[in-house]
Amino acid sequence: MCGPRSRAAKPSLEFRVKKIVYVSRKTDAARRDPDHVRHINELALIRNAGLLVTGALVATENRFAQVLEGPNANVDTLMVSILRDPRHTAINVIRDTPIRRRTFPKWSLAYVGPSTYVQGLIQPMLAEPFTTAQTDKLVRLMREFAREGG
Ligand SMILES: Cc1cc2nc3c(=O)[nH]c(=O)nc-3n(C[C@H](O)[C@H](O)[C@H](O)COP(=O)(O)O)c2cc1C
């Protein structure tokens, strides 16, 4: 039996949204290009908007962390590109989960800039293994310090 209530509770495939969080290590290719974050951002803002993906990127001296949220298939498409990008390596997906609400609904890709405060809080976290609580904390800090642009 399948009443109206249970049908309503099942979201259609198109609207299944998930969040991926990963951390990675910059390669020399990234470090050699002083504008690598800007280059990533310029393309990401356009491509993510087209894919209905939102999220945030943090870049420290040696590492990246990124949150991506959007329709399952679109996030996965983006991850195929990101995983083969030579600007980073040791990509560690620390969260891949369905979500009901986005953390960054207004940002195609928010950038968490290199302020001393941000770096002081986030940089040490990125070198450590991640527990669920630390992943939550990372996303919270990224949300707190997110701003537009790169
Ligand atoms: C750390 C990092 C984060 C990235 N984030 C995004 C992103 O959010 N959106 C995007 O379109 N490209 C992003 N890119 C760039 C992609 O890896 C890729 O170069 C770009 O999407 C073009 O895809 P293609 O190489 O499959 O043509 C990112 C690259 C790096 C190194």
The ligand as an SDF file (V2000), in Angstrom:
LIG
                    3D

 31 33  0  0  0  0  0  0  0  0999 V2000
   41.0480   22.1730   -5.4930 C   0  0  0  0  0  0  0  0  0  0  0  0
   40.2750   22.2900   -6.7620 C   0  0  0  0  0  0  0  0  0  0  0  0
   38.9260   22.6170   -6.7280 C   0  0  0  0  0  0  0  0  0  0  0  0
   38.1940   22.7490   -7.9050 C   0  0  0  0  0  0  0  0  0  0  0  0
   36.8700   23.0580   -7.8360 N   0  0  0  0  0  0  0  0  0  0  0  0
   36.1570   23.1810   -8.9720 C   0  0  0  0  0  0  0  0  0  0  0  0
   34.7710   23.4700   -8.9230 C   0  0  0  0  0  0  0  0  0  0  0  0
   34.1750   23.6470   -7.8680 O   0  0  0  0  0  0  0  0  0  0  0  0
   34.1160   23.5810  -10.1130 N   0  0  0  0  0  0  0  0  0  0  0  0
   34.7360   23.4230  -11.3200 C   0  0  0  0  0  0  0  0  0  0  0  0
   34.0910   23.5240  -12.3540 O   0  0  0  0  0  0  0  0  0  0  0  0
   36.0460   23.1400  -11.3800 N   0  0  0  0  0  0  0  0  0  0  0  0
   36.7740   23.0180  -10.2490 C   0  0  0  0  0  0  0  0  0  0  0  0
   38.1000   22.7300  -10.3210 N   0  0  0  0  0  0  0  0  0  0  0  0
   38.7180   22.6020  -11.6640 C   0  0  0  0  0  0  0  0  0  0  0  0
   38.4680   21.1980  -12.2020 C   0  0  0  0  0  0  0  0  0  0  0  0
   39.3840   20.2920  -11.6120 O   0  0  0  0  0  0  0  0  0  0  0  0
   38.6290   21.1330  -13.7310 C   0  0  0  0  0  0  0  0  0  0  0  0
   39.8770   21.6500  -14.1050 O   0  0  0  0  0  0  0  0  0  0  0  0
   37.5600   21.9310  -14.4530 C   0  0  0  0  0  0  0  0  0  0  0  0
   36.2820   21.7060  -13.8960 O   0  0  0  0  0  0  0  0  0  0  0  0
   37.5160   21.5620  -15.9540 C   0  0  0  0  0  0  0  0  0  0  0  0
   37.1190   20.2320  -16.1020 O   0  0  0  0  0  0  0  0  0  0  0  0
   37.7280   19.2920  -17.2140 P   0  0  0  0  0  0  0  0  0  0  0  0
   39.2120   19.2530  -16.9630 O   0  0  0  0  0  0  0  0  0  0  0  0
   37.0700   17.9650  -17.0180 O   0  0  0  0  0  0  0  0  0  0  0  0
   37.3790   19.9550  -18.5210 O   0  0  0  0  0  0  0  0  0  0  0  0
   38.8490   22.5710   -9.1660 C   0  0  0  0  0  0  0  0  0  0  0  0
   40.2070   22.2460   -9.1740 C   0  0  0  0  0  0  0  0  0  0  0  0
   40.9100   22.1010   -8.0060 C   0  0  0  0  0  0  0  0  0  0  0  0
   42.3730   21.7590   -8.0570 C   0  0  0  0  0  0  0  0  0  0  0  0
  1  2  1  0
  2  3  1  0
  2 30  2  0
  3  4  2  0
  4  5  1  0
  4 28  1  0
  5  6  2  0
  6  7  1  0
  6 13  1  0
  7  8  2  0
  7  9  1  0
  9 10  1  0
 10 11  2  0
 10 12  1  0
 12 13  2  0
 13 14  1  0
 14 15  1  0
 14 28  1  0
 15 16  1  0
 16 17  1  0
 16 18  1  0
 18 19  1  0
 18 20  1  0
 20 21  1  0
 20 22  1  0
 22 23  1  0
 23 24  1  0
 24 25  2  0
 24 26  1  0
 24 27  1  0
 28 29  2  0
 29 30  1  0
 30 31  1  0
M  END
$$$$
